[in-house]
């Protein structure tokens, strides 16, 4: 599912729905999104009945055009696996040899 965005007229923010489909969540017991706009802090996603995960974050639209993010999936044993959004607005290479997902915060 593509990133869902709701641009607010009253404030310079966009509400972005981050969603991990059940097929990508696999055996994850919990999931988090780590976003550049949130200082790379783990923000929890809520488990859905279908086995996926979902959350909504408010991202500023007056700081930069886009933000990088990644998902962190934890299994029952607490093992972490990092993954990108399968339908992100884009992808950006990092110095660590992996790519981060990118979400655009500019209205098109």
N, CA, C and O atoms as CSV, one atom per row, in Angstrom:
chain,resi,resn,atom,element,x,y,z
A,1,UNK,N,N,0.850,-1.180,0.000
A,1,UNK,CA,C,0.000,0.000,0.000
A,1,UNK,C,C,0.890,1.237,0.000
A,1,UNK,O,O,1.770,1.351,0.854
A,2,UNK,N,N,0.691,2.151,-0.919
A,2,UNK,CA,C,1.510,3.371,-0.945
A,2,UNK,C,C,1.316,4.181,0.335
A,2,UNK,O,O,0.296,4.062,1.013
A,3,UNK,N,N,2.306,4.998,0.647
A,3,UNK,CA,C,2.204,5.863,1.818
A,3,UNK,C,C,1.014,6.799,1.651
A,3,UNK,O,O,0.889,7.487,0.638
A,4,UNK,N,N,0.149,6.817,2.649
A,4,UNK,CA,C,-1.021,7.700,2.618
A,4,UNK,C,C,-0.637,9.003,3.312
A,4,UNK,O,O,-0.038,8.989,4.388
A,5,UNK,N,N,-0.987,10.134,2.687
A,5,UNK,CA,C,-0.617,11.442,3.232
A,5,UNK,C,C,-1.827,12.358,3.302
A,5,UNK,O,O,-2.657,12.398,2.394
A,6,UNK,N,N,-1.906,13.094,4.409
A,6,UNK,CA,C,-2.956,14.096,4.578
A,6,UNK,C,C,-2.268,15.403,4.973
A,6,UNK,O,O,-1.761,15.538,6.087
A,7,UNK,N,N,-2.259,16.360,4.046
A,7,UNK,CA,C,-1.644,17.660,4.302
A,7,UNK,C,C,-2.624,18.537,5.068
A,7,UNK,O,O,-3.775,18.700,4.661
A,8,UNK,N,N,-2.162,19.099,6.177
A,8,UNK,CA,C,-3.014,19.960,6.995
A,8,UNK,C,C,-2.900,21.406,6.531
A,8,UNK,O,O,-1.809,21.877,6.210
A,9,UNK,N,N,-4.010,22.095,6.497
A,9,UNK,CA,C,-4.015,23.503,6.093
A,9,UNK,C,C,-3.723,24.415,7.275
A,9,UNK,O,O,-3.250,25.537,7.092
A,10,UNK,N,N,-4.001,23.943,8.483
A,10,UNK,CA,C,-3.855,24.776,9.679
A,10,UNK,C,C,-2.428,24.829,10.221
A,10,UNK,O,O,-2.069,25.762,10.939
A,11,UNK,N,N,-1.614,23.825,9.878
A,11,UNK,CA,C,-0.232,23.766,10.362
A,11,UNK,C,C,0.665,23.227,9.261
A,11,UNK,O,O,0.190,22.539,8.358
A,12,UNK,N,N,1.978,23.534,9.325
A,12,UNK,CA,C,2.895,23.027,8.297
A,12,UNK,C,C,3.328,21.583,8.582
A,12,UNK,O,O,4.504,21.310,8.819
A,13,UNK,N,N,2.364,20.680,8.554
A,13,UNK,CA,C,2.646,19.256,8.754
A,13,UNK,C,C,1.819,18.417,7.789
A,13,UNK,O,O,0.801,18.853,7.253
A,14,UNK,N,N,2.301,17.201,7.593
A,14,UNK,CA,C,1.559,16.208,6.828
A,14,UNK,C,C,1.442,14.966,7.705
A,14,UNK,O,O,2.421,14.533,8.312
A,15,UNK,N,N,0.243,14.397,7.768
A,15,UNK,CA,C,0.034,13.145,8.487
A,15,UNK,C,C,0.322,12.015,7.505
A,15,UNK,O,O,-0.339,11.889,6.474
A,16,UNK,N,N,1.313,11.201,7.838
A,16,UNK,CA,C,1.709,10.101,6.964
A,16,UNK,C,C,1.352,8.780,7.637
A,16,UNK,O,O,1.711,8.539,8.790
A,17,UNK,N,N,0.639,7.929,6.900
A,17,UNK,CA,C,0.308,6.596,7.392
A,17,UNK,C,C,1.382,5.630,6.915
A,17,UNK,O,O,1.562,5.421,5.715
A,18,UNK,N,N,2.093,5.046,7.872
A,18,UNK,CA,C,3.110,4.038,7.594
A,18,UNK,C,C,2.473,2.679,7.853
A,18,UNK,O,O,1.936,2.435,8.934
A,19,UNK,N,N,2.534,1.797,6.860
A,19,UNK,CA,C,1.876,0.495,6.995
A,19,UNK,C,C,2.762,-0.610,6.448
A,19,UNK,O,O,3.321,-0.505,5.356
A,20,UNK,N,N,2.874,-1.667,7.231
A,20,UNK,CA,C,3.618,-2.858,6.813
A,20,UNK,C,C,2.585,-3.947,6.540
A,20,UNK,O,O,1.873,-4.353,7.458
A,21,UNK,N,N,2.486,-4.433,5.295
A,21,UNK,CA,C,1.503,-5.482,5.010
A,21,UNK,C,C,1.883,-6.791,5.705
A,21,UNK,O,O,3.049,-7.013,6.031
A,22,UNK,N,N,0.898,-7.647,5.926
A,22,UNK,CA,C,1.118,-8.919,6.621
A,22,UNK,C,C,2.205,-9.746,5.948
A,22,UNK,O,O,3.010,-10.378,6.632
A,23,UNK,N,N,2.241,-9.751,4.618
A,23,UNK,CA,C,3.246,-10.557,3.922
A,23,UNK,C,C,4.657,-10.052,4.180
A,23,UNK,O,O,5.602,-10.838,4.118
A,24,UNK,N,N,4.830,-8.767,4.467
A,24,UNK,CA,C,6.150,-8.219,4.785
A,24,UNK,C,C,6.469,-8.370,6.266
A,24,UNK,O,O,7.635,-8.455,6.649
A,25,UNK,N,N,5.426,-8.402,7.101
A,25,UNK,CA,C,5.622,-8.503,8.551
A,25,UNK,C,C,6.094,-9.894,8.960
A,25,UNK,O,O,6.746,-10.046,9.993
A,26,UNK,N,N,5.776,-10.894,8.172
A,26,UNK,CA,C,6.168,-12.281,8.421
A,26,UNK,C,C,5.844,-12.680,9.855
A,26,UNK,O,O,4.690,-12.601,10.277
A,27,UNK,N,N,6.860,-13.109,10.609
A,27,UNK,CA,C,6.641,-13.593,11.977
A,27,UNK,C,C,6.931,-12.515,13.018
A,27,UNK,O,O,7.223,-12.838,14.170
A,28,UNK,N,N,6.858,-11.267,12.641
A,28,UNK,CA,C,7.162,-10.187,13.582
A,28,UNK,C,C,6.124,-10.128,14.693
A,28,UNK,O,O,4.922,-10.233,14.447
A,29,UNK,N,N,6.605,-9.960,15.912
A,29,UNK,CA,C,5.694,-9.799,17.045
A,29,UNK,C,C,5.433,-8.326,17.325
A,29,UNK,O,O,4.423,-7.973,17.934
A,30,UNK,N,N,6.345,-7.469,16.880
A,30,UNK,CA,C,6.155,-6.022,16.998
A,30,UNK,C,C,6.938,-5.334,15.892
A,30,UNK,O,O,7.835,-5.920,15.286
A,31,UNK,N,N,6.582,-4.076,15.638
A,31,UNK,CA,C,7.226,-3.328,14.560
A,31,UNK,C,C,7.312,-1.858,14.936
A,31,UNK,O,O,6.484,-1.333,15.681
A,32,UNK,N,N,8.333,-1.214,14.401
A,32,UNK,CA,C,8.577,0.204,14.652
A,32,UNK,C,C,8.958,0.877,13.347
A,32,UNK,O,O,9.458,0.231,12.425
A,33,UNK,N,N,8.718,2.184,13.274
A,33,UNK,CA,C,9.245,2.987,12.183
A,33,UNK,C,C,10.273,3.928,12.802
A,33,UNK,O,O,10.027,4.528,13.849
A,34,UNK,N,N,11.413,4.051,12.154
A,34,UNK,CA,C,12.456,4.983,12.560
A,34,UNK,C,C,12.553,6.018,11.456
A,34,UNK,O,O,12.804,5.672,10.302
A,35,UNK,N,N,12.357,7.277,11.795
A,35,UNK,CA,C,12.288,8.330,10.788
A,35,UNK,C,C,13.244,9.460,11.138
A,35,UNK,O,O,13.386,9.855,12.295
A,36,UNK,N,N,13.887,9.960,10.107
A,36,UNK,CA,C,14.802,11.089,10.247
A,36,UNK,C,C,14.120,12.269,10.939
A,36,UNK,O,O,14.744,12.942,11.760
A,37,UNK,N,N,12.861,12.528,10.625
A,37,UNK,CA,C,12.121,13.660,11.193
A,37,UNK,C,C,11.877,13.494,12.688
A,37,UNK,O,O,11.653,14.478,13.392
A,38,UNK,N,N,11.918,12.261,13.177
A,38,UNK,CA,C,11.684,11.970,14.592
A,38,UNK,C,C,12.998,11.699,15.325
A,38,UNK,O,O,12.988,11.143,16.423
A,39,UNK,N,N,14.128,12.087,14.728
A,39,UNK,CA,C,15.423,11.847,15.357
A,39,UNK,C,C,15.819,10.380,15.389
A,39,UNK,O,O,16.589,9.967,16.256
A,40,UNK,N,N,15.302,9.587,14.455
A,40,UNK,CA,C,15.579,8.153,14.326
A,40,UNK,C,C,15.159,7.366,15.571
A,40,UNK,O,O,15.700,6.292,15.834
A,41,UNK,N,N,14.207,7.888,16.331
A,41,UNK,CA,C,13.669,7.170,17.493
A,41,UNK,C,C,12.638,6.142,17.021
A,41,UNK,O,O,11.917,6.378,16.052
A,42,UNK,N,N,12.575,5.014,17.705
A,42,UNK,CA,C,11.606,3.971,17.355
A,42,UNK,C,C,10.200,4.414,17.740
A,42,UNK,O,O,9.914,4.664,18.910
A,43,UNK,N,N,9.330,4.508,16.742
A,43,UNK,CA,C,7.915,4.816,16.956
A,43,UNK,C,C,7.128,3.527,16.714
A,43,UNK,O,O,7.203,2.970,15.620
A,44,UNK,N,N,6.378,3.040,17.705
A,44,UNK,CA,C,5.682,1.756,17.551
A,44,UNK,C,C,4.549,1.803,16.528
A,44,UNK,O,O,3.854,2.809,16.388
A,45,UNK,N,N,4.387,0.694,15.825
A,45,UNK,CA,C,3.257,0.497,14.927
A,45,UNK,C,C,2.276,-0.439,15.621
A,45,UNK,O,O,2.680,-1.329,16.370
A,46,UNK,N,N,0.996,-0.237,15.369
A,46,UNK,CA,C,-0.051,-1.068,15.970
A,46,UNK,C,C,-0.299,-2.287,15.085
A,46,UNK,O,O,-0.396,-2.174,13.863
A,47,UNK,N,N,-0.399,-3.452,15.723
A,47,UNK,CA,C,-0.680,-4.678,14.970
A,47,UNK,C,C,-2.125,-4.663,14.495
A,47,UNK,O,O,-3.039,-4.336,15.252
A,48,UNK,N,N,-2.317,-5.021,13.232
A,48,UNK,CA,C,-3.646,-5.107,12.635
A,48,UNK,C,C,-4.156,-6.547,12.708
A,48,UNK,O,O,-3.369,-7.480,12.867
A,49,UNK,N,N,-5.458,-6.722,12.594
A,49,UNK,CA,C,-6.057,-8.064,12.640
A,49,UNK,C,C,-5.535,-8.964,11.528
A,49,UNK,O,O,-5.467,-10.182,11.691
A,50,UNK,N,N,-5.166,-8.364,10.392
A,50,UNK,CA,C,-4.687,-9.154,9.253
A,50,UNK,C,C,-3.217,-9.553,9.380
A,50,UNK,O,O,-2.682,-10.217,8.493
A,51,UNK,N,N,-2.547,-9.151,10.485
A,51,UNK,CA,C,-1.148,-9.519,10.697
A,51,UNK,C,C,-0.159,-8.435,10.323
A,51,UNK,O,O,1.036,-8.572,10.584
A,52,UNK,N,N,-0.636,-7.361,9.717
A,52,UNK,CA,C,0.236,-6.245,9.374
A,52,UNK,C,C,0.368,-5.278,10.541
A,52,UNK,O,O,-0.111,-5.545,11.643
A,53,UNK,N,N,1.024,-4.156,10.284
A,53,UNK,CA,C,1.223,-3.122,11.298
A,53,UNK,C,C,0.965,-1.757,10.676
A,53,UNK,O,O,1.103,-1.580,9.465
A,54,UNK,N,N,0.583,-0.779,11.528
A,54,UNK,CA,C,0.233,0.541,10.992
A,54,UNK,C,C,0.383,1.615,12.067
A,54,UNK,O,O,0.140,1.359,13.247
A,55,UNK,N,N,0.788,2.824,11.651
A,55,UNK,CA,C,0.783,3.996,12.525
A,55,UNK,C,C,0.714,5.250,11.669
A,55,UNK,O,O,0.947,5.209,10.461
A,56,UNK,N,N,0.390,6.363,12.311
A,56,UNK,CA,C,0.343,7.663,11.638
A,56,UNK,C,C,1.282,8.606,12.376
A,56,UNK,O,O,1.205,8.739,13.598
A,57,UNK,N,N,2.170,9.262,11.631
A,57,UNK,CA,C,3.080,10.257,12.200
A,57,UNK,C,C,2.853,11.597,11.520
A,57,UNK,O,O,2.526,11.655,10.335
A,58,UNK,N,N,3.028,12.664,12.273
A,58,UNK,CA,C,2.990,14.010,11.702
A,58,UNK,C,C,4.417,14.432,11.385
A,58,UNK,O,O,5.271,14.472,12.270
A,59,UNK,N,N,4.672,14.748,10.120
A,59,UNK,CA,C,5.995,15.181,9.681
A,59,UNK,C,C,5.933,16.636,9.241
A,59,UNK,O,O,4.967,17.043,8.594
A,60,UNK,N,N,6.950,17.430,9.582
A,60,UNK,CA,C,6.946,18.842,9.200
A,60,UNK,C,C,7.132,19.016,7.694
A,60,UNK,O,O,7.872,18.267,7.056
A,61,UNK,N,N,6.456,20.006,7.144
A,61,UNK,CA,C,6.586,20.293,5.710
A,61,UNK,C,C,7.417,21.545,5.456
A,61,UNK,O,O,7.656,21.912,4.306
A,62,UNK,N,N,7.858,22.202,6.527
A,62,UNK,CA,C,8.585,23.462,6.368
A,62,UNK,C,C,10.077,23.343,6.668
A,62,UNK,O,O,10.753,24.361,6.816
A,63,UNK,N,N,10.605,22.118,6.760
A,63,UNK,CA,C,12.022,21.934,7.065
A,63,UNK,C,C,12.820,21.426,5.873
A,63,UNK,O,O,13.900,21.937,5.580
A,64,UNK,N,N,12.291,20.429,5.191
A,64,UNK,CA,C,12.959,19.866,4.016
A,64,UNK,C,C,11.918,19.172,3.147
A,64,UNK,O,O,10.774,18.991,3.563
A,65,UNK,N,N,12.320,18.784,1.936
A,65,UNK,CA,C,11.382,18.212,0.964
A,65,UNK,C,C,11.004,16.764,1.252
A,65,UNK,O,O,9.912,16.324,0.892
A,66,UNK,N,N,11.902,16.019,1.902
A,66,UNK,CA,C,11.631,14.612,2.179
A,66,UNK,C,C,12.401,14.161,3.415
A,66,UNK,O,O,13.296,14.852,3.902
A,67,UNK,N,N,12.029,12.997,3.901
A,67,UNK,CA,C,12.684,12.412,5.067
A,67,UNK,C,C,12.949,10.935,4.804
A,67,UNK,O,O,12.167,10.261,4.133
A,68,UNK,N,N,14.056,10.443,5.340
A,68,UNK,CA,C,14.386,9.030,5.251
A,68,UNK,C,C,13.747,8.285,6.419
A,68,UNK,O,O,13.533,8.848,7.493
A,69,UNK,N,N,13.445,6.999,6.186
A,69,UNK,CA,C,12.896,6.158,7.250
A,69,UNK,C,C,13.163,4.688,6.952
A,69,UNK,O,O,13.465,4.313,5.820
A,70,UNK,N,N,13.044,3.864,7.994
A,70,UNK,CA,C,13.144,2.405,7.877
A,70,UNK,C,C,12.216,1.775,8.899
A,70,UNK,O,O,11.832,2.401,9.887
A,71,UNK,N,N,11.865,0.530,8.644
A,71,UNK,CA,C,11.074,-0.237,9.596
A,71,UNK,C,C,11.992,-1.178,10.372
A,71,UNK,O,O,12.969,-1.695,9.829
A,72,UNK,N,N,11.670,-1.393,11.636
A,72,UNK,CA,C,12.354,-2.371,12.478
A,72,UNK,C,C,11.314,-3.397,12.907
A,72,UNK,O,O,10.325,-3.058,13.556
A,73,UNK,N,N,11.545,-4.652,12.541
A,73,UNK,CA,C,10.639,-5.747,12.895
A,73,UNK,C,C,11.311,-6.608,13.960
A,73,UNK,O,O,12.478,-6.973,13.821
A,74,UNK,N,N,10.580,-6.930,15.019
A,74,UNK,CA,C,11.097,-7.780,16.091
A,74,UNK,C,C,10.322,-9.081,16.135
A,74,UNK,O,O,9.094,-9.090,16.054
A,75,UNK,N,N,11.059,-10.195,16.264
A,75,UNK,CA,C,10.381,-11.478,16.422
A,75,UNK,C,C,10.198,-11.767,17.913
A,75,UNK,O,O,10.580,-10.954,18.754
A,76,UNK,N,N,9.619,-12.912,18.239
A,76,UNK,CA,C,9.330,-13.268,19.636
A,76,UNK,C,C,10.589,-13.296,20.496
A,76,UNK,O,O,10.527,-13.000,21.689
A,77,UNK,N,N,11.732,-13.646,19.905
A,77,UNK,CA,C,12.994,-13.728,20.647
A,77,UNK,C,C,13.662,-12.363,20.802
A,77,UNK,O,O,14.693,-12.248,21.466
A,78,UNK,N,N,13.080,-11.332,20.194
A,78,UNK,CA,C,13.653,-9.993,20.290
A,78,UNK,C,C,14.686,-9.674,19.224
A,78,UNK,O,O,15.351,-8.640,19.294
A,79,UNK,N,N,14.829,-10.551,18.240
A,79,UNK,CA,C,15.762,-10.301,17.143
A,79,UNK,C,C,15.208,-9.216,16.234
A,79,UNK,O,O,14.032,-9.239,15.873
A,80,UNK,N,N,16.064,-8.263,15.867
A,80,UNK,CA,C,15.654,-7.149,15.009
A,80,UNK,C,C,15.985,-7.422,13.555
A,80,UNK,O,O,17.036,-7.980,13.236
A,81,UNK,N,N,15.079,-7.025,12.680
A,81,UNK,CA,C,15.325,-7.057,11.239
A,81,UNK,C,C,14.865,-5.721,10.688
A,81,UNK,O,O,13.738,-5.296,10.941
A,82,UNK,N,N,15.731,-5.055,9.937
A,82,UNK,CA,C,15.382,-3.761,9.354
A,82,UNK,C,C,14.962,-3.955,7.907
A,82,UNK,O,O,15.551,-4.754,7.180
A,83,UNK,N,N,13.937,-3.218,7.498
A,83,UNK,CA,C,13.399,-3.369,6.151
A,83,UNK,C,C,12.914,-2.014,5.650
A,83,UNK,O,O,12.616,-1.113,6.434
A,84,UNK,N,N,12.843,-1.891,4.343
A,84,UNK,CA,C,12.310,-0.685,3.717
A,84,UNK,C,C,10.833,-0.863,3.405
A,84,UNK,O,O,10.317,-1.980,3.390
A,85,UNK,N,N,10.167,0.245,3.157
A,85,UNK,CA,C,8.781,0.224,2.698
A,85,UNK,C,C,8.794,-0.202,1.238
A,85,UNK,O,O,9.535,0.362,0.432
A,86,UNK,N,N,7.993,-1.178,0.898
A,86,UNK,CA,C,7.975,-1.712,-0.459
A,86,UNK,C,C,7.451,-0.707,-1.473
A,86,UNK,O,O,7.716,-0.842,-2.667
A,87,UNK,N,N,6.709,0.303,-1.016
A,87,UNK,CA,C,6.143,1.291,-1.936
A,87,UNK,C,C,6.454,2.714,-1.470
A,87,UNK,O,O,5.598,3.596,-1.536
A,88,UNK,N,N,7.675,2.929,-1.001
A,88,UNK,CA,C,8.089,4.265,-0.562
A,88,UNK,C,C,8.136,5.212,-1.759
A,88,UNK,O,O,8.106,4.783,-2.912
A,89,UNK,N,N,8.209,6.512,-1.459
A,89,UNK,CA,C,8.317,7.506,-2.531
A,89,UNK,C,C,9.662,7.413,-3.241
A,89,UNK,O,O,9.799,7.857,-4.381
A,90,UNK,N,N,10.643,6.842,-2.575
A,90,UNK,CA,C,11.968,6.677,-3.156
A,90,UNK,C,C,12.872,5.951,-2.177
A,90,UNK,O,O,12.447,5.553,-1.092
A,91,UNK,N,N,14.133,5.782,-2.577
A,91,UNK,CA,C,15.127,5.098,-1.750
A,91,UNK,C,C,16.435,5.864,-1.867
A,91,UNK,O,O,16.761,6.393,-2.930
A,92,UNK,N,N,17.187,5.921,-0.765
A,92,UNK,CA,C,18.437,6.674,-0.750
A,92,UNK,C,C,19.525,5.806,-0.118
A,92,UNK,O,O,19.336,5.263,0.970
A,93,UNK,N,N,20.683,5.674,-0.816
A,93,UNK,CA,C,21.781,4.890,-0.250
A,93,UNK,C,C,22.358,5.562,1.001
A,93,UNK,O,O,22.343,6.786,1.129
A,94,UNK,N,N,22.862,4.736,1.916
A,94,UNK,CA,C,23.480,5.235,3.142
A,94,UNK,C,C,24.958,4.853,3.153
A,94,UNK,O,O,25.378,4.002,2.369
A,95,UNK,N,N,25.749,5.466,4.024
A,95,UNK,CA,C,27.164,5.085,4.140
A,95,UNK,C,C,27.358,3.658,4.664
A,95,UNK,O,O,28.462,3.120,4.585
A,96,UNK,N,N,26.309,3.048,5.191
A,96,UNK,CA,C,26.402,1.693,5.737
A,96,UNK,C,C,26.194,0.614,4.681
A,96,UNK,O,O,26.205,-0.575,4.999
A,97,UNK,N,N,26.005,1.023,3.423
A,97,UNK,CA,C,25.838,0.059,2.344
A,97,UNK,C,C,24.422,-0.458,2.170
A,97,UNK,O,O,24.206,-1.433,1.450
A,98,UNK,N,N,23.455,0.177,2.815
A,98,UNK,CA,C,22.044,-0.183,2.645
A,98,UNK,C,C,21.300,1.049,2.152
A,98,UNK,O,O,21.864,2.141,2.085
A,99,UNK,N,N,20.049,0.870,1.812
A,99,UNK,CA,C,19.219,2.005,1.407
A,99,UNK,C,C,18.163,2.273,2.463
A,99,UNK,O,O,17.680,1.352,3.123
A,100,UNK,N,N,17.809,3.539,2.618
A,100,UNK,CA,C,16.676,3.937,3.445
A,100,UNK,C,C,15.511,4.277,2.532
A,100,UNK,O,O,15.709,4.728,1.404
A,101,UNK,N,N,14.309,4.063,3.015
A,101,UNK,CA,C,13.118,4.521,2.305
A,101,UNK,C,C,13.037,6.036,2.430
A,101,UNK,O,O,13.577,6.617,3.371
A,102,UNK,N,N,12.359,6.673,1.476
A,102,UNK,CA,C,12.189,8.125,1.485
A,102,UNK,C,C,10.704,8.440,1.359
A,102,UNK,O,O,9.997,7.848,0.543
A,103,UNK,N,N,10.239,9.390,2.186
A,103,UNK,CA,C,8.873,9.895,2.085
A,103,UNK,C,C,8.953,11.378,1.748
A,103,UNK,O,O,9.624,12.142,2.442
A,104,UNK,N,N,8.271,11.782,0.688
A,104,UNK,CA,C,8.211,13.189,0.292
A,104,UNK,C,C,7.146,13.892,1.124
A,104,UNK,O,O,6.060,13.354,1.341
A,105,UNK,N,N,7.468,15.102,1.590
A,105,UNK,CA,C,6.505,15.853,2.403
A,105,UNK,C,C,6.069,17.138,1.704
A,105,UNK,O,O,5.531,18.044,2.340
A,106,UNK,N,N,6.299,17.211,0.418
A,106,UNK,CA,C,5.847,18.356,-0.377
A,106,UNK,C,C,4.587,17.972,-1.125
A,106,UNK,O,O,4.509,16.899,-1.723
A,107,UNK,N,N,3.608,18.850,-1.088
A,107,UNK,CA,C,2.379,18.601,-1.847
A,107,UNK,C,C,2.702,18.652,-3.333
A,107,UNK,O,O,3.432,19.532,-3.788
A,108,UNK,N,N,2.155,17.703,-4.085
A,108,UNK,CA,C,2.453,17.690,-5.529
A,108,UNK,C,C,1.428,18.432,-6.329
A,108,UNK,O,O,1.538,18.510,-7.552
